[in-house]
Amino acid sequence: MKKILITIGRGWIARNLLHNDFYKILREKYKIVILTSAARDKRFIKEFNHPNVSFVYLEEKAQTWADLALFFFHKNLIYNSTIEQKNKWGIVCDPRSKHPSYASFLIKKAIFTPLSRLEFLRDFVRFLDKVFLQRDEVRMLVATLKRENPDIVISTNIASNTDSALLKAAHEMHILSIGYPKSWDNLSKHSFRAKTDFLVVWNEFMADEARQFQNYTDSQIKIIGIPQFDDYVNPERIWTRQRFCSEFKLDEKKKIIFFGSEGKLHPADKDIATILSDFVSDGSLAGSCQLFIRPHYGYKDELEKFRHLMGKANVVIDLYNNPSSGFKDSWDYSEYFTERFINSIFHSEVIINTYSTLTLDGIAFDKPVITINFDGRVIKKANEATERWGEVSYLRAMVDSKALSVASSEIELRSQIIDYLQDPSIKAREREEMRRRFCYKIDGQSGLRFAKIVEGLL
């Protein structure tokens, strides 16, 4: 029986791939080794155990100064609007962080705009990375590969440093490799430290960026759709509205306004939630409404943002999250957690977020989507403002699709919500086109397509 080695480095990835047909199909036909930091977590083992599956611990190593030095070139040699925004402002909205100087931004832009057109330089930096960096990690992983002897290696977080070391080891052992970016925003943030023989992506947009920024060819790129969206067309996952509202203590008769937080990346989410709470309280929207808030559980202490709204009339916060101790992120990979999320989108009338992948979840269910482009009831400096996120390449493409509304003020936000509540078909045609380009196919078979690609290569 042939053997597949798969990396699982985050709870988010476990949720998306291990409850999916991708994993369920392959584990019945092949031996599978899951290389993961959760290999000693009893809950993780119990949840995903199978007679053909074994678990091997993989420690995540911190970057060295040499890693960081070369990473500077991995980032800037794909110079694009995402990199430009990072170089200009810094991208994490942490008031304690030091923002880049404008002079350093101009110097980087002048140097790397022309150099980024020389695509061979990216591969040259990858070569230097392979020869000089992560040698101890690679040696240990070569030993792991010799012991496990897989026929193929699948990296499910190709942008990570740990997976990069594994892929270097696989190259040394001449083992076939498949890369899978864990999200659609990975391809424009930096050049991957190690390339795979094949790259599996969600959609046409990612395929374009793989060619443009990562030096992959058409023959190496495989488009499958979004595996976690397979559940969206599974009727067994959809609860009745009565059950959903009962589960969350919502009023069945009132319309639901969904607001999804973006964690530490968007500190203004607290103020936006307050504004939305005021809307439902003062009755200024179309009909009786209630606000449903979903914190971003990939980050710790997210509930603190919304504690001031707990217990407020017509405001409900999803408090359920049971993360695994085996991963760095705080993502709950249980099927129950997934169903809660799916139904919170399905049963909401309008989806509101701040430049988030939640837009794709809303579009998948043909829900009206509004993205926030202002900072609540305060005016922030340009280097801290939410507005700058609109120039990041993958988010700009989302806005340019015209499938969502962009609210640049409290007045616009209220008006857009009212419009959608009165006529949810607004922008329906644009949403359909966005689904085609950014979701590929929502037919419940993305995991199956991924599994078939692996089987074809074996």
N, C-alpha and C positions, 0 to 999 in steps of 0.2 A: 504494500500500500504506500503510495507516494505521500510526501510530508510537506506541509505548508507552515511557515513561521510567520506569525502576524504580531505586530506591535500594538499594544493598547496602553497609551500613556495618560489618558484623561477619562474622567467619568463621562464627559460629553461624547467621546468617541465610542465608549462601551455602549452607551444608550443608543447611538445611531446605527452601529454595525452588528452588535452581538445579539440583539433581539430581532434582527432582520434576516430575511431569507438568505442573504449573502453568507452568513455564518451557519444558519441551519442546514443549508444545502451542502456546503463544503464539509462540515463535520461528519456527515453521514457517509461520505465517499473517500475521505482522506484523513490521515493523521494530522492533527493541528497542534502546534506549539504556540501558546500565547506568551509573548515576552512582555512583561508588565511590572510596574512598581506595586501592583495590587496582588502579586502572586502569593503573599502571605496573609491576605485578607480573607477570612473565612466566609464573609458574606459574598464577596466577589466569586470565590471558588464555587460556593453553593449555587449561585445564580446562573453560572455559565458552564458548569461541569458537564462532561459527556465522556463516554467510554473511549472515544478517539482523541480526546483533548488532554493535553498536559500544560502546566503553568510553570514558567521559569521567571525568576525574579530579575528585574533589570533596574539597576540604580541610575538615577538621573544625576549626571555630573554638572557642576557649575562651570560657567565659562571662565577660562583663564584670560590673563591680560593679552596673550597672543591671539586667542580666539576673538576677543573684542576688537583688536587692531585689524585683523583681516576681515572681520565682519563689516567694518566701515566700508570696505570696497565691495563686498557682497551686496550691500545696501545701495550704494551710490552708483554702481555701474549698471543699474537698471533705472536710471534717473527718470522719474515720471511725476505725475501730479501728487501721488501719495508720498513719495520721497520728498518732493518739494515742500509739502505741508509740514512734514516732520522736521526738515532742516530749517524751515522758517519759524515755526512756532513751538516745536515739540508737540506731541499729540496727546499725551495723557494729561488730563486736566488736574494736575496735582499742584496746589498753590505753593507747596514747599519746594517743588523742582525749579531748577534754574533754566530759564528759557534761553535758547541760542541767541547769540548776537546777530544783528542784521548783517554785519560785515562777514561773519563766517558763512551765513546763508548765501550771500552774493558770490563769495569765493568758491564754495562748493558748486553752485549753479554754473559758474563760468567754466569750471574745470570738467565737471562730470556730464554736462549736457552734451558736449561733442564726444566725450569718451564713451558714453553709453551707447552711441551708435556703432561702436566697434564691438560687435557681439563676441568675437573671439576672446576678448579680454575677460569676459565672465568665466569662460571655460578655463582660461589660464589661471585665474584666481582659485577656481575649484581645484585645479591641479596642484597649486601651491598648498592649498588646504589639505589635500590628500597626502602629500609628501611630508609635510612638516607638523601638522596639528593632529591632536587626539590620538597620538600613537599608542599610549597605554590603553585607552578605551578600546581602540581597534584590536589590539592584541588579545584583550580579554574576550572580545566578541568573536574574534576568529576562533578562539578555543571553544566558545559556546556553539558556534556553527559546526565545528568539527565534531563536537559531541552529539548534536541534534541531527546533523546531516540533512537539512531540508532540501527539497527540490526547487523551492521558490521562496523568496522573502517578500512580504507585503508590509510596507511602511505606511501606517495610517495617519502619520503626522510628519510628513516629509520635510516640513519647515523646521522641525525641532533639532537641536544639537545632538540629542541622544540617538534619534533615528539616523542622523547623518553619519555618526560613527558606525552604526550597524551597517549602513549601506556601503561604507568604505570597506568594511570587513567582507561583505558579500561580494564586492567587486574583486577583492583579493582572492576569494575562494571560487570565483567564476560561477557564482550562483545567480540565476535569473531574479530580477527584482521588479516590483510594481510599486509605484508611489501613489499616494492618495492624500491630497491636501485636505486637512480636516474641515476647512471652510472656504468659502469663495473669496475671502479677503487675503488669503495667504500669498497668492502669486505675484502681487504687485508690491509687497512690503520689503522683500530682499531676494537676492538670488539664492537658490537652495545650495547648501554646502556640498551636497552630493546628488548626482542625477541618477535616476533609475532607468531601466531598460524601457519601461512603459509607464505612462502616467494616466491615471483614471480621474476624471473630473466630472462635476455636476452638469455643466451646461456649455453652450456655445461661447458665452462670455469668458468663462475660465479657459476654454480651449484657445481662444484668441490671446489671452494673457500668457498662457504657457508658451505659445510660439514667440510672442513679442518680448517677454521678459526672462524666460527660463531656457531658451534655445532648444525647445522640443520641436520635433517635426510632426507633420500630420500623421505619419504612420505610427508614431509612438503614442499618440493621444487617443484615449477612448472615452467617449461621453456616455454616461449611464443614467443621468437624472440624480435626484437627491434621495438617498436611501431612506432617511427618516420620514420622508413624505409618503412612503409606501403605506404607512398606517393611515394616512389621511383619506384613502379611498376604501378602507376596510370598515364595513358597516358595523362590525363587532366592536370597534373602538369608539363609536359614537354613542353617547348617552342620550336619553331623552332630555328635553329641556327641564322637565320636572326633576329628574335625578340630578342633573347638573346644578340647578338652582338650590336644591335641597342640600347637596354636598357642600356648597359654598355659602349657604344661608343668604342667597339672593332672592329677589322677588320675581317670580315668573312673569308677572304682568308688565314689568318695567323694562325698558330697553337698556342694554348693557354697553357701556363705553369701556373698552379695554385699553389700559395704559401699561406698556412694558418698559421697565427700567433698563438702563444700560450699564449699571454698576459704576465703578470709580471713573469710567471714561466720561461720564456726563453728570457732574454734581448738580446741574440745574434740574435734574429729574425731580428732585424734592419740591422745588417751586412749581414746576409744571403740574405735578400731582395735586398741589394745593389749589392751583387755578382750576383744574378740572373738577375738584371737589366743590369749589365755589359755584361752578356752573350747575352741577346737579342739585346743589342746595337751594340756589336762588330761583330755580325753575326757568332759567333763560334759554334752555334748549327746547327742541321740538318734542313735546310730550313728557311723560314721567320717565326719568332716566336714573341709572345708578352707575357708579364708577367701580370697576374691577381693576385692581393694581396687581401686577405680577412682578415681584422683585427679580433681579438678575442673579440667579443662584449659582452662577459661576464664580461669584466673588463672596468673600466673607463679610458679615456684618451689614448686609444689604438692607435688612429690615429697619435699621436705625434711621434710614432716610424717611421712612413713612410712619414712624411710631406716633407722631403727632396727629395722624389721621385715624388711628385705631379706635374703633368704637363710635366713629362719627356716622350719623345717619346717611344711608345710601352710598356708603363707601365700604368695600370689601377688599381685603388684602389676602392674597394666597399665602398662607403661613406654612404650608406643608413643604418640607424639604428634608430628605434623609440621606445626606451624602455618605459616600464610602470613605473610610479612613485611609484607603490605599492610594488615593490620588491627590495631587496638589490642588486641583480645582474642587469646588464645593458642589459639583453636579450630581444629582440623584439619578442613577441609571435604571431605577425600577420601572416596570411596565405601568404601575399605578401612577407614578409621577408623570410619565409620558401621556397617559390618558387624560390626566387632569389638564395638562397643557393643551392637548389637541382640542378638548371640549371647550376650553376657555376661549380659543379662537373661533371655533365653530359656532358657538352660541352668542357671540358678541356681534353687535350691529356695526361698530366702527373700531378699527385698530389704530392706536396712536403710539408712536415711539419716537425716539430721537436718533435718526440715522442708524437704523438697526437692521439686522438680518430678519427680524420679526416682520419686516415688510414682505419678505418672500413667503412667510407662513400665512400672512393675511391674504396675499395674492393667490396662494394655492387654493384657498377656500372662496376666492372671488369676493373677498371682503373689502369695502372701502378702506383706504389707508391714508393716514395723515402723518407726516414727519415733522418734527419740531425743529425750527430754525431760529429760535431766540432763547434767551436766558431767563425766562420767567419775568418777574417784576423788577429786575435790576438790569443795569447796563454794564457789561463787562468789557475789559480791555480786549483789543483785537487778538492778542496772543492767548486769551482764555475763552473767547466767545465760541458758542456752539456753532455759529455760522461757518467757521473755518472747516468743519467736517464736510461741508458740501462740496469742497474741492478735491477731496480724496477720490482717486480714480474709480474705485468700485462703487462708491456711494454716488458720485457724479453720474455714472452710467444709470443708476437706479432712478435718480431724479430726472435725467434727460429722457427717460422712457415715457414721461408724462402720465404714468399709471397711478401716481399718488399725488396728493396735494401737499404743498409745503406751506406751513404756517409760520410766518415771520413776526407775528404779534398775537397778543391775547385776543384782539378783535377778530383777526383772521381765523384763529383757531375756533372760536365760537361759531363764526359764520360757516366754516367748512363742516363742522360737526352737524349743524342744523341742516345744511344742504344734503349731506349724505343720509341723515335720518329720514328726510322727506323723500329722497330719491336715491336709493343705493345703487341704481344702475348707472349713475354718473361715472364716467371713465371705464365702463365695463369693457369696451373694445380695447383700450390701452392695456388694461389688466390682462386680457387674453394674450396680447402680443408679448407682454412681459413674461407671462408664464412660459411661452414658447422659448424665449431667449434665455431666461434665467433658471427655469425649472426643467427644461427639456421635455420630459413626459411625466405626468402625474398619473400613472396607471398601475401602481402597486408592484412594478416589476424592476425597479432600479437595482435592488439587491440581487435579483435573479440575473440581471445583465452583468453585474460585477462578478458573480459566481461563474457565469459562462465564460467570461474573459479569462479567469484563472484556469478553468478547466481546459480551455483551448490552448493555453500556454503549457500546461502540464502534458 
